[in-house]
Amino acid sequence: MENKLPAVSVIIPMYNVEKYISETLNSIFGQTLKDFEIIVVNDCSTDNSAKVVESFIPKFGGRLKLIHTKTNRGCAGIPRNKGLEFSRGKYIYFMDSDDVISTGTLELFYQTAEKYHCDAVLGQKYFMSTGVGKNFLKQAVLIGDVKDTTTKMVTEDLALRVKTWSENVFEVSPGLKFLRRDFLVENEIKFLPIMQEDSLWTFEIICLAKNIIVLPHAFYIVRRYENSLSTRALNTNFDFGGIFNKVDRIINGLKHVDEFMGGLEFFQKNPAYRQAVITHIVMQNVGWLTRVYGNVPQFQFYEKLKEVLAKDTGDCDVLISCLISSWIKAAKISTGKK
């Protein structure tokens, strides 16, 4: 019995969440499905997060493992990949270390995956909240189509799948996906070492999974930080902290996706779809840059881009900086942004 593999491996990348990780672990402990293991990957936390997790090890009776990375890369993808390496479950479920799930989440996912022989089960609704403890649950707000109450099988037509992905229909959060481990391993589907890597990771899943089921249930509660880069306004000194992350996705993320598509027969035979995917990824990130940095003088934005790009693009830093800053200007004009 000791060698029996768990049904589910819950993988949690962790960095400095001593205030929240207890709530996350307790939400897993309370699951109606008990046949699981938890792998927490501590990404060089500098607070007491690891000690908090260690205090939970006896409570889970051998089902909780704490793994440590040697260096922090500044993104959740690397510890998620490491967690996958140590996992043993038939299915993989990724969670963020400050979020929680409802008590029937793992059982619902598992039963659905088994019933439909899925490579992937996807959620399309979730809750969002702030705070800690009871207030966190009380203040949760539903995000998603309330009227959609049907379980759906995603079409096997890859052209329609790609079109649906490009319309941002599929939620990209790893916490809204339940995946067959062998599917991930055999197809070498991993997170890229870049920020906000989940969209590109989702694209690979959509392209390669044989059976995909979409559930209408809301079970995941995202903890939103009011001072995050995506929600706070720029100060008068122009905080350029998010430029590198988005430009890194445009350059390195785009290169990876293009190579991925180059290995699939569908994109080889349908170059228009390949180009459409590339364009979508570029404009998605340019749109974000426009919303956040749209009021920065273009010459200043251009100079900052050159600084950010110098390491990775070498002699092309001027050209690429000019192109991206021009896209920002064009996007501002098309949206009427002043």
Summary of the structure (lengths in Angstrom):
residues: 338
radius of gyration: 20.8
end to end distance: 65.5
largest distance: 65.7
contacts: 1033
relative contact order: 0.11
helix: 47%
strand: 17%
